[in-house]
Amino acid sequence: MKVLVLTGPESSGKSWLAAELKARFGGVLVDEYVRRFIEENPRDTCLADIPEIARGQLQWEDQARAAQPRLLILDTHLLSNILWSQTLFGACPAWIEAQLLSRHYDLHLLLSPEQVDWTDDGQRCQPSLEERRAFFDAIHGWLEQHRQPFQILRGNWAERRDLAVEAVSRLLAS
């Protein structure tokens, strides 16, 4: 089983690209749990919600891992929970990073915020490119610090898709 993570700031194409890759390569796609959480809890999210959101994401990921698909595509993983918690609340429960570091991921596709427009979907809160660049930089720094395998995807939608298809083709051939 190869585990692929799509990561990056909001509105950089993670969900779209995850669906494109699933359509192209098959496998199992795990969505972003926090979207469901927000839909079911229509209020401002708070620091006390972060553990429940992280546990929900882990549960979805673990259920998909148990099926042992050839390709597991994660629309996000706990790194987003960690960084959003730190960005919005200035803190994050330490167990979340420990849990993230205990898992194996074969490749992270890190999507840049440049060259694509921010789209308001009612859940997003970083319309400023500067904010999204800072979030991108935080992800990039964490991936480097923890020696996680990653590839940065830049460009327009078609260029991102082409780069991702090449990367996943290489991953599956390895």
Backbone torsions as a table, in degrees:
resi	resn	phi	psi	omega
1	MET	NA	132.0	173.9
2	LYS	-105.6	132.7	-178.4
3	VAL	-111.2	118.6	-178.6
4	LEU	-111.4	132.5	178.2
5	VAL	-116.9	131.1	170.2
6	LEU	-99.1	127.5	-176.6
7	THR	-140.5	160.3	-179.3
8	GLY	148.3	176.7	179.5
9	PRO	-69.3	166.7	179.7
10	GLU	-61.3	150.5	175.2
11	SER	65.8	25.5	178.3
12	SER	-102.0	0.5	173.6
13	GLY	103.2	16.3	-176.6
14	LYS	-61.0	-52.7	-176.6
15	SER	-66.0	-42.7	177.8
16	TRP	-60.0	-47.7	-177.1
17	LEU	-68.2	-37.5	177.0
18	ALA	-59.1	-43.5	178.5
19	ALA	-66.1	-40.1	177.9
20	GLU	-61.4	-43.6	-178.6
21	LEU	-68.5	-38.5	176.8
22	LYS	-63.6	-42.6	178.9
23	ALA	-62.9	-35.8	-177.3
24	ARG	-79.4	-43.5	-171.3
25	PHE	-111.1	-9.8	-174.2
26	GLY	77.6	-154.3	-178.6
27	GLY	92.4	-164.0	-178.9
28	VAL	-119.4	134.1	179.3
29	LEU	-109.8	128.3	175.4
30	VAL	-107.4	120.9	-179.2
31	ASP	-76.9	179.1	-179.1
32	GLU	-87.2	109.3	-175.5
33	TYR	-58.5	-36.7	-175.2
34	VAL	-59.5	-30.2	178.3
35	ARG	-62.6	-44.3	178.2
36	ARG	-64.8	-42.9	179.5
37	PHE	-56.9	-46.8	-178.9
38	ILE	-64.8	-39.9	178.0
39	GLU	-63.1	-39.1	-178.8
40	GLU	-81.0	-16.7	-179.2
41	ASN	-129.2	75.6	-174.2
42	PRO	-74.1	74.6	178.7
43	ARG	-153.7	173.6	175.3
44	ASP	-67.4	129.9	176.3
45	THR	-71.9	145.9	-179.3
46	CYS	-128.9	170.8	-178.6
47	LEU	-55.6	-36.2	-179.5
48	ALA	-64.6	-19.4	178.8
49	ASP	-81.0	-19.7	-172.1
50	ILE	-58.9	-44.9	177.9
51	PRO	-59.5	-41.3	179.3
52	GLU	-64.7	-40.9	178.2
53	ILE	-63.8	-44.7	179.7
54	ALA	-63.8	-44.1	178.7
55	ARG	-62.9	-38.6	177.3
56	GLY	-63.4	-43.1	178.5
57	GLN	-63.1	-43.8	179.3
58	LEU	-63.0	-41.3	179.9
59	GLN	-61.6	-45.3	178.5
60	TRP	-62.5	-43.6	179.9
61	GLU	-63.6	-45.0	-178.2
62	ASP	-64.0	-39.2	177.3
63	GLN	-61.8	-41.2	179.4
64	ALA	-69.6	-40.8	178.5
65	ARG	-61.1	-37.3	-178.3
66	ALA	-61.0	-28.6	179.1
67	ALA	-75.2	-13.5	179.1
68	GLN	51.5	52.5	177.8
69	PRO	-69.7	158.5	176.4
70	ARG	-59.3	-38.7	179.4
71	LEU	-133.0	124.5	173.8
72	LEU	-110.0	119.9	-178.2
73	ILE	-108.1	119.4	179.1
74	LEU	-105.5	118.5	178.7
75	ASP	-63.0	-21.8	176.5
76	THR	-165.4	175.0	169.3
77	HIS	-148.8	-169.3	-170.8
78	LEU	-61.4	-19.8	178.4
79	LEU	-58.9	-39.9	177.4
80	SER	-63.0	-41.2	177.5
81	ASN	-59.9	-43.6	-179.3
82	ILE	-61.8	-51.9	-175.2
83	LEU	-68.8	-38.2	176.7
84	TRP	-65.9	-40.5	178.0
85	SER	-60.5	-44.9	178.8
86	GLN	-66.9	-39.3	-179.5
87	THR	-66.6	-46.4	-174.7
88	LEU	-83.8	-33.3	-171.2
89	PHE	-123.1	-5.2	178.7
90	GLY	74.8	9.7	-178.3
91	ALA	-157.9	164.6	175.2
92	CYS	-157.1	137.8	177.7
93	PRO	-57.9	131.8	-174.4
94	ALA	-62.5	-29.4	-176.9
95	TRP	-62.5	-24.4	-176.7
96	ILE	-68.3	-45.0	177.9
97	GLU	-66.9	-38.3	177.6
98	ALA	-61.3	-41.4	178.2
99	GLN	-64.5	-42.4	178.8
100	LEU	-61.6	-45.4	-177.9
101	LEU	-69.0	-17.7	-179.9
102	SER	-82.5	-5.5	-175.5
103	ARG	-107.4	154.5	179.0
104	HIS	-102.3	131.7	175.1
105	TYR	-128.8	129.7	-175.9
106	ASP	-77.4	-34.1	-178.6
107	LEU	-158.9	137.5	171.9
108	HIS	-109.3	128.1	170.5
109	LEU	-98.9	111.1	-176.8
110	LEU	-96.5	112.0	-176.2
111	LEU	-90.5	128.2	179.5
112	SER	-76.5	149.5	176.6
113	PRO	-81.3	-12.2	-177.2
114	GLU	-76.1	152.9	172.6
115	GLN	71.5	7.6	173.0
116	VAL	-133.6	146.1	-177.4
117	ASP	-80.7	144.3	172.4
118	TRP	-74.2	137.5	179.2
119	THR	-123.7	127.4	177.9
120	ASP	-80.2	121.9	178.0
121	ASP	-117.9	13.1	179.7
122	GLY	90.1	-14.7	179.0
123	GLN	-115.8	-15.1	-176.5
124	ARG	-84.3	151.7	-175.2
125	CYS	-139.7	13.2	-179.4
126	GLN	-125.1	71.0	179.9
127	PRO	-68.8	-21.3	-178.5
128	SER	-76.3	127.9	176.7
129	LEU	-59.4	-36.1	178.5
130	GLU	-59.4	-43.4	178.0
131	GLU	-63.7	-43.6	-179.5
132	ARG	-68.0	-34.2	174.7
133	ARG	-64.3	-41.8	178.9
134	ALA	-62.5	-39.6	178.2
135	PHE	-66.0	-43.9	175.8
136	PHE	-56.7	-47.3	-179.4
137	ASP	-61.7	-37.8	178.8
138	ALA	-65.5	-42.4	177.5
139	ILE	-63.2	-48.8	-179.1
140	HIS	-56.4	-46.4	179.4
141	GLY	-61.3	-43.3	-179.7
142	TRP	-64.7	-45.3	-179.8
143	LEU	-60.3	-42.9	177.9
144	GLU	-66.1	-47.2	-178.2
145	GLN	-57.5	-38.1	-176.0
146	HIS	-99.6	13.7	175.2
147	ARG	50.3	46.8	177.3
148	GLN	-89.1	141.8	178.4
149	PRO	-71.8	129.0	-180.0
150	PHE	-152.0	159.7	173.1
151	GLN	-136.4	133.3	178.1
152	ILE	-84.9	134.1	176.3
153	LEU	-111.7	123.7	177.3
154	ARG	-125.9	172.7	175.0
155	GLY	106.8	-174.7	178.5
156	ASN	-76.1	-178.3	-175.4
157	TRP	-59.3	-45.6	-178.7
158	ALA	-64.8	-40.6	179.1
159	GLU	-64.8	-40.8	177.6
160	ARG	-62.2	-45.4	180.0
161	ARG	-60.8	-46.3	-179.1
162	ASP	-61.5	-44.2	178.1
163	LEU	-63.0	-40.2	179.9
164	ALA	-67.3	-41.8	178.7
165	VAL	-61.7	-43.2	177.0
166	GLU	-60.5	-45.3	-177.9
167	ALA	-64.4	-43.1	-179.2
168	VAL	-70.9	-36.1	175.5
169	SER	-58.9	-45.4	177.9
170	ARG	-63.1	-43.4	-179.5
171	LEU	-59.7	-47.0	-177.8
172	LEU	-69.9	-25.7	178.7
173	ALA	-80.9	-16.6	-176.5
174	SER	-80.1	NA	NA
